């Protein structure tokens, strides 16, 4: 009888200790790791020669996740790979323009983090344009994978008679423009400024044709996604985004 009681006490002690250990382990588990992916487009996001992520969106993300206490890692990818990764769950965070597919896989912040300016670039002697509609009947260079906040649908519509030339990256796009492959080129101003700083083009001119909001994007599969997004939105509103983007 005595031995049976001792065994029961021992089992109770082991069970209690295990419960405390489990509770301690559960309490010590931190937030899930954010796996961020950005469109590879300097100076917004790019991979350095040493294989490290850098750029304006990287600096914003670094400060945001530090404030949130969320561990993270990130990399930059071509736009098609970025989209696929968000859809299949390889990545769970980004900063992007609104796109229809995002509603299926992700939460999008209620307000933009930044607003980019798409511009149409052209050589001297070419008529300036002020709206996407002005490009009807003309040739235009775009970069593969970019939606330009939905404007790509207009340019692809045969009824609008826009002759598209597709470049694999922005450097190639500007080389195509300089070589006369098309009359116009579409790019975000910040990205174009970086590319042209290395390869200026004489007589180049441009016009703004819109404003493109960029939002926080979080996968719906991330633990407590809605609460996490609400927290990130609150934190990002208190940040000096302009200074972070500039690298100050």
MOBELJO-V657681 format. One line per field, one symbol per residue. ss: DSSP state (2 for helix, 1 for strand, 0 for the rest). Layout:
# MOBELJO-V657681
ss=???
This chain:
# MOBELJO-V657681
ss=02222222222222222222222222220000011111101000111000001102222222222222000111111022222222220000111100000222211100000111011111000000000222200011111000000022222202220011111002222222220000011111222222222200000011110001111111100000222222222222200022222200
